[in-house]
Amino acid sequence: MIVTMIMIMKVNALSIGIMTNKPPTASSVSGDMPMIALKAVSSLSRSSLTSINVAIEHMTGSYPIADVIRDVDEVQLLERQNIALQESLHLSHLDFQTRIEFARERLDHEESMIAWTLQQADLLVANHNPQLSDRRTSTFAIDQALRRAAEKLNKLETKLAFARQTLPLADKLRIVSKSNQNLRDAMSAEQLDSALRLFRLNELLHSRIDDMARARQEHECAIALTMMPVQIASST
């Protein structure tokens, strides 16, 4: 309860003065929460979790925060790419091929593990009596869903802090864009193509690692759901 109150206070503090655009639907925000966790909490908890995520989505997609986040994302992407291009300047063709192949193998492994983990979670839930779902409530599942919402809120706060502590974002964007172009100009066409391919693979790999962490949360929630005793969830 204390965690929930703190999160709601953060949401209210961040949302002051924000004008909303098209409101997100409950289904769009529930996709960011552990789906199995939502089956293991009371309807009241589910409603509260959805409200928190709706508020976060409102802030993320509304002016002026949406524009700030877009610029921050672009600056940070170019900064990461600049580092990768700088590191790639002196790589040989063989170096690129080796690193690209290694990144692909890791990516295939992560995607296979994500699919397997989610499949195991689904099987765990499918093998327990589905009629008991609405009569089970798990504090572990609530913790996982709140943790997911808190991660989204902290990610938003981190980006806003970056914007506050950086040069005017438009100036910063021009600087990193110029550096990016200089690095590209210093590479041959073949070298640049390999460097960008390696960069995209590594970006996708980092994204899949995050997906794997969420898949583990789904699996943990499935275990909690199938192992906990049945209890009548209070409506108050």
N, C-alpha and C positions, 0 to 999 in steps of 0.2 A: 504493500500500500504506500509506504514512504517513497519507494522508487517511482511508483506511478505518479505521485503528487509532484515530485521533483521534475519529472519529465514534462508534466503538464505545465508547470511553472516556466520551464525553459521554452516550451512551445509558445506560451502567451507572451513571454518577453521578446522572442524573436519576431513575432507576428505583428507587433505594434506598427501601425502606419503602412501596412502592406495592402495593396489593392489586389483582389483576386481576379483571375481570369476564369476559364472554364473549369468548374470544380471536378476533381477526380471522382470516379465511382468507387464504391466499396470493393468491387471485384478487382479493380486495378491496384489498390493498395494491399489487399489481402494476399496478392501474389508475392509481395515482399516479405510476408510472414511465413514461418514454418507451417505448411498446410496441415501436417499431422498434429502439430501443436494445437491448431484451432479445433481439432476434433476432440481434444482432451481437456478443454476448458469449458466452464459454464457459459451459457449464452450471454450473461451479463459481462463476464470477462472478455468474451469475444467482441461484444459491442464496444467496450472501452478501448480495446486494442485497435480496433478498426478506426475509432474516432481519433486516436493519437496519430495513426498513420495518415489519415485523411488530412489532418492539420499540417503534418510535415509535407505532404504532397502539395497542399495549397501554397505553402511558403516557397517550396522549390520551383513551382511553375508559375509564380506570380511576379509581376513587375514591382520593384526593380531587382529583386533577388535573382530572378531567372536570368536576367542579363548579366549580372555580376558572376553568377555561377558559370555561364557559358564562356565568359572571358577568362575566368580563372582556369577552367578546363583547357581552353586553347593554349594559354600561357604555359601551364604545367605539362601539357602534351609536347609542346615545342621544346621545353627545357629538357624533358626526358629524351626526345629525339636528338637534340643537340649533343647530349652526353654520348648517346649511342653512335652518332656519326663521328664524333671526335675519336671515340675508341676504335672506330672502323677504318680510320684514315690509313693505318699502316698494316691492315690485315691482307694476307694473300688470298688468292682464289681458293686455295685448299683450306685455309682458315675459315673462310666463309662457308664453304660446303660442309665442313665438319660441324660448325656451330649451328647451321641451319638444320642439319640432319638430327643433331642432338635435341634441338628445340622441338622438332616435329615428333620425335620419339617420346619426349616428356609430355607433349600435348596429347598425343594418342593415349598415353598411360592415364593422364588425369581424366580425360573424357570417358575412358573405359571404367575407371574407378567411380566416377560420378554416376554413370548409368547403373553400375552394379549396386552401389550403396542405396540409391533411390529405389531400385527394384526390391532389395532386401527390406527396406522400410515399408514398401507397399505390401509385400508378402506378410510381414509381421502383423500389419493392421488387418489384412484380408482374412487371416487365419484366426482372429479373435471374433467373438460374437458381436456383429455390428449393432445389434439391438442394445448393447450396453453402452455404446458411445456417448449417448446423451445423458447417461447416468454416471459418467465418470468425470472427475475433475482432478487435474494434476497440477500441483504447484510447480513442479519441474517444467511442465509444458508452458505454464504462464511465464516462468523465468526466461525460457528460451525465446518466447515471442516478444517479451519486453526487451530482452537483450538485442534482438534484431531491430526493433524500433529505435533503441538507444544508439545503435551503431549508425543508423541512418541520420539521426539527429546530430551525433558527434561529427559525422562526415560533413554535414551542412555547416556546422559551426567552424570546422577547420578551414573550409573554403572561404567563409566570410572573414575569418581571422587573417588568412593569406591576403585577401583583398585589402584589408585595413592596413596591413603592415608593408604593403608593396607600393611602389611608385604608382601614380595614376595608371590604371590597368591599360589604357590605350597606349601610353608611352612604353610601358613594359612590354606590351605585345609587339610594338614596332621594333624594340631592341632585340627580342628573342627571334623575331621573324628575320631580321637582318642577319643575325648570327647564323640562323639556319640556312639562309641563302648562300652565305659565304662558305659554309661547310660543304654544301652541295656543289658549289662551283669549283671547290678544290679537289673533287673526286671525278674519276672517269665515269662515263655512263654505266658501264658494267659494274664498277665498284659501288656506285650509288644504288643501283638496282638491287644488288645483293645486300647492301647495308639496310635498305628500307624493308626488304623482305625479312631479314633477321629481326629487325625492330618490331615489325607487325606480329611476327610469331611470338616474340617475347611478351608483347603487350597482351596478346590473346592467352598466352600461358598464365600470366598473372591473373587475368580474369577468371580462368578456369580454376586456379588455385582457390580463389574466393568462392567460386561455385562449389568446390569440393568441401569447403568449410561449412557452407549452408547445407549441403547434402548430409554431412555428418550430424548436423543439428536435427535434420529430419529423422535420421536413423535413431538418434538418442531419444527423440520424442516418441518414436514408435515403440522402442523398448520400454520406456516409462509407461506408455499407454497400455501395453499388453501385460505388464507385470503388476501394476497397482491394483489394490482391491477395489471392488465396486462400492461406490457410496453415492448416496443421493445428493446431487448438487443443490445447495441452497439457492433460492430465488431472491434472497435479500442480501 
